[in-house]
Amino acid sequence: MVILLGFGPGDGGSTPLGTTFMEKLLLIGIDTRSMLNSALKLDYDIYSASYFSTYDTPTIKNQKIILNESDGESCGIFEDNFNSSTILEMSKDYLDEVDHIIPISGVSPSDFSKKYRKKILGNHDVKCVEDKFKFYKKIKNEFLTPMTFHVSDMDEAYEINENHQDIQFILKPLKGSGGYDINLLNNDIDIEFNDNKFIMQEYVSGINLSSSVLSSENETEGIINSRLLTMNDFGDSDSFIYIGNILPLTEKSIMSDIEDIDSVNEKLKSTSEDLIGKFNLIGSNGVDYILNENGLYVIEINPRIQGTFECVEKTFGINMLEAHINACKGEIMEIPKAQCYAYKKIVYSPTRMKYQPMDLDNIYDLPHPGSITEKDEPLLTIIDSDVDFEKLYEKVELTDKIVDKSAKRNRLDV
């Protein structure tokens, strides 16, 4: 916040003493809903640019949206329609106008020109983290990580596979997040690389975990660990798409038979702090892992505010956006003890359906009434909390079943 101590130049003496101007903050990414709710509690003039604008997204003066949902219209296929460059092009006037920018999932600091990168509250250079092969080469001698190769086409992938017949591999984009476009390598798979680049990585089975870290230029603090959930965890498919988290990580929330959860949490904390420090990252960042009998495998770093955002806020009773901004400015917020469990689960539509509102108090990212969600596209998000893990799990899974029944009742593909 800026306070004028006199009359501004060129205002003809019209600006009164003590007038305050809020600094302008732009949130930009796939879906800004959750962070808008937190940002509106802070002393900033808020701007938003996003692909989605769900029914429960706050409406603000300075807001740009790509997907304008309406009654009877399809929301389309996200992977086919989303492009970060479209959001940046749409937001050119905002980029010039604002004082600060926070890119969230879907938009990378690398997407901005140097002129605008200077305005980012967070990491400016993330190339060695977002490029999964560069990341692998940087950490392979210090941390346990899956064997990884850069591949230029399917012929090269099959050749590597032939030379390592005792290893199951997966193909994943060189850059990307959310578990999209990851496939087990087998004789049936045939991917057209085109302009996309891929890595081939040893498939490690085990428990998906994630660690959230706050860091400034001088201090790094792991704040919480969580059970990371993909579609594969629920036995629905071989998909690796991210669908949520449960936190904090305890012997209950890990949902597996682990002898010493305290040592797992300590290892996650120390490893994540070492990694964030190694890459000189600031603000809120996340590290994803897989735990099995061989140890804790480092999979990737998410150099931005993570999908656990609202769960962390519920568990600690803090404003996570404020914590991120403070860390970027050099101050690590004191984090209290966890007050409860929090569970986030993204629901993908089981069918092509026309959305009808439901009387549930734990669903978010809601489609606009009457809009059409295509089969297997994200429908909404369940977020809930409770001090009792079993009760929380039951509530979320019950809500999931209610949403599933509603989707099938309103299906259009019969």
C-alpha positions as CSV (number, residue, x, y, z in Angstrom):
1,M,0.0,0.0,0.0
2,V,1.3,3.4,-0.9
3,I,0.5,6.6,1.1
4,L,0.8,10.0,-0.5
5,L,2.3,12.6,1.9
6,G,1.5,15.5,-0.3
7,F,-0.2,16.4,-3.6
8,G,0.7,14.4,-6.6
9,P,2.4,15.9,-9.6
10,G,0.0,16.9,-12.4
11,D,-3.1,16.5,-10.3
12,G,-3.6,20.2,-9.8
13,G,-3.6,19.7,-6.1
14,S,-6.7,17.6,-6.2
15,T,-5.3,14.5,-4.4
16,P,-5.8,15.0,-0.7
17,L,-3.1,14.5,1.9
18,G,-3.1,10.9,3.2
19,T,-4.7,9.3,0.2
20,T,-3.8,5.7,-0.1
21,F,-3.2,3.6,-3.3
22,M,-3.2,-0.1,-3.1
23,E,-0.5,-2.0,-5.1
24,K,-2.0,-3.9,-8.0
25,L,-1.7,-7.7,-8.0
26,L,-2.5,-10.0,-10.9
27,L,-3.3,-13.7,-10.4
28,I,-2.9,-15.6,-13.7
29,G,-3.4,-19.2,-14.5
30,I,-5.9,-22.0,-15.2
31,D,-8.3,-21.3,-12.3
32,T,-7.8,-18.4,-9.9
33,R,-10.9,-19.0,-7.7
34,S,-9.2,-20.3,-4.5
35,M,-6.5,-17.7,-4.6
36,L,-8.9,-14.9,-5.4
37,N,-10.7,-15.7,-2.1
38,S,-7.5,-15.3,-0.2
39,A,-6.2,-12.3,-2.2
40,L,-9.4,-10.3,-1.5
41,K,-8.5,-10.4,2.2
42,L,-5.2,-8.7,1.6
43,D,-4.3,-5.0,1.0
44,Y,-4.0,-5.2,-2.8
45,D,-6.1,-4.1,-5.8
46,I,-6.7,-7.5,-7.3
47,Y,-6.6,-8.4,-11.0
48,S,-7.4,-11.9,-12.4
49,A,-6.8,-13.7,-15.7
50,S,-7.9,-17.3,-16.0
51,Y,-9.0,-20.1,-18.4
52,F,-11.9,-21.2,-16.1
53,S,-14.3,-19.0,-14.2
54,T,-16.4,-21.3,-12.2
55,Y,-19.8,-20.3,-10.8
56,D,-18.3,-19.8,-7.3
57,T,-15.4,-17.6,-8.6
58,P,-15.5,-14.1,-7.0
59,T,-16.5,-11.4,-9.5
60,I,-14.1,-8.5,-9.4
61,K,-13.7,-5.3,-11.5
62,N,-10.5,-6.3,-13.3
63,Q,-11.1,-9.9,-14.5
64,K,-10.5,-11.7,-17.8
65,I,-11.8,-15.2,-18.6
66,I,-11.3,-17.4,-21.6
67,L,-14.0,-20.0,-21.0
68,N,-17.4,-18.2,-20.6
69,E,-19.7,-21.0,-19.5
70,S,-23.4,-20.6,-20.3
71,D,-26.6,-22.6,-20.3
72,G,-26.7,-25.3,-23.0
73,E,-23.1,-24.7,-24.1
74,S,-20.3,-27.3,-23.8
75,C,-17.2,-26.4,-21.7
76,G,-15.2,-28.4,-24.3
77,I,-12.0,-30.5,-23.8
78,F,-9.5,-28.7,-21.5
79,E,-6.4,-30.3,-23.0
80,D,-7.4,-29.4,-26.5
81,N,-8.4,-25.8,-25.8
82,F,-6.0,-24.6,-23.1
83,N,-2.9,-22.6,-24.0
84,S,-1.0,-20.4,-21.7
85,S,0.0,-18.0,-24.5
86,T,-3.7,-17.2,-25.0
87,I,-4.1,-16.1,-21.4
88,L,-0.9,-13.9,-21.7
89,E,-2.1,-12.4,-24.9
90,M,-5.5,-11.6,-23.4
91,S,-3.9,-10.0,-20.3
92,K,-1.4,-7.7,-22.1
93,D,-2.9,-4.5,-20.7
94,Y,-3.0,-6.0,-17.2
95,L,0.7,-7.0,-17.4
96,D,1.6,-3.4,-18.0
97,E,-0.8,-2.0,-15.4
98,V,-0.1,-4.1,-12.3
99,D,2.8,-3.9,-9.8
100,H,3.0,-7.6,-9.1
101,I,2.2,-10.9,-10.8
102,I,1.6,-14.3,-9.3
103,P,1.5,-17.1,-11.9
104,I,-0.3,-20.2,-10.8
105,S,-0.9,-23.6,-12.4
106,G,-0.9,-23.5,-16.2
107,V,1.3,-20.4,-16.6
108,S,5.1,-20.5,-16.1
109,P,7.4,-17.7,-15.2
110,S,9.3,-18.8,-18.4
111,D,6.2,-17.7,-20.4
112,F,6.7,-14.0,-19.5
113,S,9.2,-11.6,-21.2
114,K,12.0,-10.2,-19.0
115,K,10.0,-7.0,-18.7
116,Y,7.1,-8.7,-16.9
117,R,9.2,-11.4,-15.2
118,K,10.6,-8.7,-12.9
119,K,7.1,-8.2,-11.5
120,I,6.6,-11.8,-10.5
121,L,6.2,-12.5,-6.7
122,G,7.9,-15.9,-6.8
123,N,10.4,-17.7,-8.8
124,H,11.7,-16.0,-12.0
125,D,14.0,-18.8,-13.4
126,V,12.5,-22.3,-13.3
127,K,13.9,-23.8,-16.4
128,C,16.1,-26.4,-14.6
129,V,13.0,-27.5,-12.6
130,E,10.3,-27.5,-15.2
131,D,12.5,-29.3,-17.7
132,K,12.3,-32.8,-16.2
133,F,15.4,-34.1,-17.9
134,K,17.5,-31.2,-16.7
135,F,16.1,-31.6,-13.3
136,Y,17.0,-35.3,-13.3
137,K,20.6,-34.6,-14.3
138,K,20.9,-32.0,-11.6
139,I,19.8,-34.3,-8.8
140,K,20.6,-37.9,-9.9
141,N,23.9,-38.0,-8.0
142,E,22.5,-36.6,-4.7
143,F,19.0,-37.9,-4.4
144,L,17.1,-41.2,-5.1
145,T,15.3,-40.6,-8.4
146,P,13.9,-42.9,-11.2
147,M,16.2,-43.6,-14.2
148,T,15.4,-41.1,-16.9
149,F,16.2,-40.6,-20.6
150,H,15.4,-37.9,-23.0
151,V,13.8,-39.4,-26.2
152,S,13.2,-37.8,-29.6
153,D,10.8,-40.4,-31.0
154,M,9.1,-43.7,-30.4
155,D,11.9,-45.7,-32.1
156,E,14.4,-44.3,-29.6
157,A,12.0,-45.2,-26.8
158,Y,11.7,-48.8,-27.9
159,E,15.4,-49.1,-28.3
160,I,16.1,-48.0,-24.8
161,N,13.3,-50.3,-23.6
162,E,14.9,-53.2,-25.4
163,N,18.2,-52.5,-23.6
164,H,16.5,-52.4,-20.2
165,Q,14.1,-55.3,-20.4
166,D,13.9,-55.7,-16.6
167,I,12.5,-52.2,-16.1
168,Q,9.0,-50.9,-16.8
169,F,9.1,-47.4,-18.2
170,I,6.6,-44.5,-18.6
171,L,6.5,-41.7,-21.2
172,K,5.8,-38.2,-19.9
173,P,6.1,-34.7,-21.4
174,L,9.4,-33.0,-20.9
175,K,7.4,-30.1,-19.4
176,G,4.0,-30.4,-17.8
177,S,2.1,-30.9,-14.6
178,G,-1.0,-32.5,-13.2
179,G,-0.1,-36.0,-14.4
180,Y,-1.5,-35.3,-17.9
181,D,-0.2,-37.3,-21.0
182,I,1.7,-39.8,-18.9
183,N,1.6,-43.4,-20.3
184,L,3.0,-46.7,-19.5
185,L,5.4,-47.8,-22.3
186,N,4.2,-51.0,-24.0
187,N,4.0,-52.4,-27.5
188,D,0.5,-51.0,-28.0
189,I,1.5,-47.3,-27.4
190,D,2.2,-45.1,-30.3
191,I,2.6,-41.4,-29.6
192,E,3.2,-38.7,-32.2
193,F,5.8,-36.4,-30.8
194,N,5.3,-33.6,-33.3
195,D,6.5,-30.4,-31.5
196,N,6.2,-32.0,-28.1
197,K,9.2,-33.3,-26.2
198,F,9.1,-36.4,-24.0
199,I,11.2,-38.2,-21.4
200,M,11.2,-41.9,-20.7
201,Q,11.3,-42.6,-17.0
202,E,11.6,-45.8,-14.9
203,Y,8.1,-46.6,-13.5
204,V,8.3,-46.6,-9.7
205,S,5.3,-48.1,-7.9
206,G,4.5,-47.0,-4.4
207,I,2.8,-44.3,-2.3
208,N,2.5,-40.8,-3.9
209,L,3.5,-38.1,-1.4
210,S,3.9,-34.4,-1.6
211,S,5.7,-31.8,0.5
212,S,5.0,-28.1,0.8
213,V,7.8,-25.7,1.5
214,L,8.0,-21.9,2.2
215,S,11.3,-20.3,1.5
216,S,12.9,-16.8,1.3
217,E,16.3,-16.0,-0.1
218,N,17.8,-16.8,3.3
219,E,15.5,-19.4,4.9
220,T,13.7,-22.6,3.9
221,E,11.0,-24.3,6.0
222,G,9.0,-27.4,5.2
223,I,5.6,-26.7,6.5
224,I,3.5,-29.8,5.8
225,N,3.5,-33.2,4.0
226,S,0.5,-34.8,2.3
227,R,-0.8,-38.0,0.7
228,L,-0.9,-37.1,-3.0
229,L,-3.8,-38.8,-4.9
230,T,-4.0,-39.8,-8.6
231,M,-6.7,-41.6,-10.5
232,N,-4.5,-44.7,-10.2
233,D,-4.9,-44.6,-6.4
234,F,-8.6,-45.4,-6.6
235,G,-8.2,-48.3,-9.1
236,D,-10.3,-46.5,-11.6
237,S,-7.7,-46.6,-14.4
238,D,-4.1,-46.6,-15.2
239,S,-4.2,-42.8,-15.4
240,F,-1.7,-40.7,-13.4
241,I,-3.8,-37.6,-13.5
242,Y,-3.7,-35.6,-10.2
243,I,-7.0,-35.6,-8.3
244,G,-6.2,-34.3,-4.8
245,N,-4.5,-34.5,-1.5
246,I,-5.1,-35.4,2.1
247,L,-3.1,-33.6,4.8
248,P,-1.3,-33.6,7.2
249,L,0.5,-36.9,6.6
250,T,-0.2,-39.3,9.5
251,E,-0.3,-43.1,9.9
252,K,-4.0,-42.7,9.0
253,S,-4.0,-40.3,6.1
254,I,-1.1,-42.1,4.3
255,M,-3.6,-45.0,3.9
256,S,-0.9,-47.6,3.8
257,D,0.9,-49.8,6.3
258,I,3.9,-47.7,7.3
259,E,5.8,-48.5,10.5
260,D,7.4,-45.2,11.3
261,I,5.4,-42.2,9.9
262,D,7.5,-39.8,11.9
263,S,10.7,-40.8,10.1
264,V,8.9,-40.5,6.8
265,N,7.8,-37.0,7.6
266,E,11.3,-36.0,8.8
267,K,12.8,-37.4,5.6
268,L,10.3,-35.6,3.4
269,K,10.9,-32.3,5.3
270,S,14.7,-32.4,5.1
271,T,14.9,-33.6,1.5
272,S,12.4,-31.0,0.4
273,E,14.3,-28.2,2.1
274,D,17.5,-29.4,0.6
275,L,16.0,-29.5,-2.9
276,I,14.3,-26.1,-2.7
277,G,17.6,-24.6,-1.4
278,K,19.6,-26.3,-4.1
279,F,17.5,-24.6,-6.8
280,N,17.3,-21.3,-5.0
281,L,13.5,-21.2,-5.1
282,I,11.4,-18.7,-3.1
283,G,7.8,-18.5,-1.9
284,S,5.5,-21.5,-1.7
285,N,6.8,-24.6,-3.6
286,G,6.0,-28.3,-3.6
287,V,8.0,-31.5,-4.1
288,D,6.4,-34.7,-5.3
289,Y,7.7,-38.2,-4.2
290,I,7.0,-41.9,-4.4
291,L,7.7,-44.0,-1.4
292,N,8.3,-47.7,-1.6
293,E,10.6,-50.4,0.0
294,N,13.6,-48.9,-1.7
295,G,13.1,-45.5,-0.1
296,L,11.8,-42.0,-1.1
297,Y,12.1,-41.3,-4.8
298,V,12.1,-37.6,-5.8
299,I,9.8,-37.2,-8.8
300,E,9.5,-33.4,-9.4
301,I,9.4,-29.9,-8.0
302,N,6.4,-27.7,-8.6
303,P,7.9,-24.2,-8.4
304,R,4.7,-22.4,-7.5
305,I,1.7,-22.4,-5.1
306,Q,0.4,-26.0,-5.1
307,G,-3.0,-27.7,-5.4
308,T,-2.9,-28.2,-1.6
309,F,-3.5,-24.4,-1.2
310,E,-7.0,-24.5,0.4
311,C,-6.3,-27.6,2.4
312,V,-3.3,-25.9,4.0
313,E,-5.4,-22.9,4.8
314,K,-8.1,-25.1,6.4
315,T,-5.5,-27.2,8.4
316,F,-3.5,-24.3,9.8
317,G,-6.1,-21.5,9.7
318,I,-3.8,-19.2,7.7
319,N,-3.9,-17.2,4.5
320,M,-1.6,-19.2,2.3
321,L,-1.3,-16.4,-0.3
322,E,-0.1,-14.0,2.3
323,A,2.4,-16.6,3.5
324,H,3.7,-17.0,-0.1
325,I,4.0,-13.2,-0.6
326,N,5.7,-12.7,2.7
327,A,8.2,-15.4,1.9
328,C,9.0,-13.8,-1.4
329,K,9.7,-10.5,0.4
330,G,12.0,-12.3,2.9
331,E,9.8,-13.3,5.8
332,I,8.7,-16.8,6.6
333,M,5.4,-16.8,8.4
334,E,5.2,-18.7,11.7
335,I,3.1,-21.8,11.0
336,P,0.9,-23.1,13.9
337,K,0.2,-26.7,14.6
338,A,-2.2,-28.5,12.3
339,Q,-5.8,-28.1,13.7
340,C,-7.5,-30.8,11.6
341,Y,-7.3,-33.0,8.5
342,A,-8.2,-31.6,5.1
343,Y,-9.1,-33.6,2.0
344,K,-9.3,-32.3,-1.5
345,K,-10.7,-34.5,-4.3
346,I,-11.2,-33.4,-7.9
347,V,-14.2,-35.1,-9.5
348,Y,-14.1,-35.9,-13.3
349,S,-17.4,-36.3,-15.0
350,P,-18.4,-40.0,-15.5
351,T,-20.5,-39.0,-18.5
352,R,-21.4,-36.1,-20.8
353,M,-23.8,-34.1,-18.7
354,K,-25.7,-30.9,-18.1
355,Y,-24.9,-29.5,-14.7
356,Q,-27.7,-28.9,-12.2
357,P,-26.9,-27.3,-8.8
358,M,-26.6,-29.6,-5.7
359,D,-27.3,-28.7,-2.1
360,L,-23.9,-29.6,-0.8
361,D,-21.6,-27.4,1.4
362,N,-18.3,-29.0,0.5
363,I,-18.2,-28.7,-3.3
364,Y,-16.2,-26.0,-5.2
365,D,-15.1,-25.0,-8.7
366,L,-18.8,-25.4,-9.7
367,P,-19.9,-25.3,-13.3
368,H,-22.4,-22.7,-14.3
369,P,-26.0,-24.1,-14.1
370,G,-27.0,-25.6,-17.4
371,S,-23.5,-25.7,-18.8
372,I,-22.4,-29.0,-20.4
373,T,-19.3,-30.9,-19.0
374,E,-17.9,-33.5,-21.4
375,K,-17.1,-37.0,-20.2
376,D,-13.8,-37.4,-18.3
377,E,-13.4,-33.6,-18.0
378,P,-13.0,-31.9,-14.5
379,L,-16.5,-31.4,-13.1
380,L,-16.0,-29.9,-9.6
381,T,-13.8,-30.2,-6.5
382,I,-14.7,-31.6,-3.1
383,I,-12.9,-30.0,-0.2
384,D,-13.6,-30.7,3.4
385,S,-12.0,-30.9,6.8
386,D,-12.4,-32.7,10.2
387,V,-10.4,-33.5,13.3
388,D,-11.4,-37.1,12.8
389,F,-9.8,-38.7,9.7
390,E,-12.3,-41.5,9.3
391,K,-15.3,-39.1,9.4
392,L,-13.6,-36.8,6.9
393,Y,-12.9,-39.6,4.5
394,E,-16.5,-40.9,4.7
395,K,-17.9,-37.4,4.1
396,V,-15.8,-36.8,1.0
397,E,-16.5,-40.2,-0.4
398,L,-20.2,-39.8,0.3
399,T,-20.2,-36.5,-1.5
400,D,-18.3,-38.1,-4.4
401,K,-21.1,-40.7,-4.8
402,I,-23.8,-38.0,-4.7
403,V,-22.1,-36.0,-7.4
404,D,-21.6,-39.2,-9.5
405,K,-25.3,-40.0,-9.2
406,S,-26.3,-36.4,-10.2
407,A,-24.0,-36.5,-13.2
408,K,-25.5,-39.7,-14.4
409,R,-29.0,-38.5,-13.8
410,N,-28.3,-35.4,-15.9
411,R,-26.4,-37.3,-18.7
412,L,-26.7,-36.3,-22.3
413,D,-24.9,-39.2,-24.0
414,V,-27.7,-41.8,-23.8
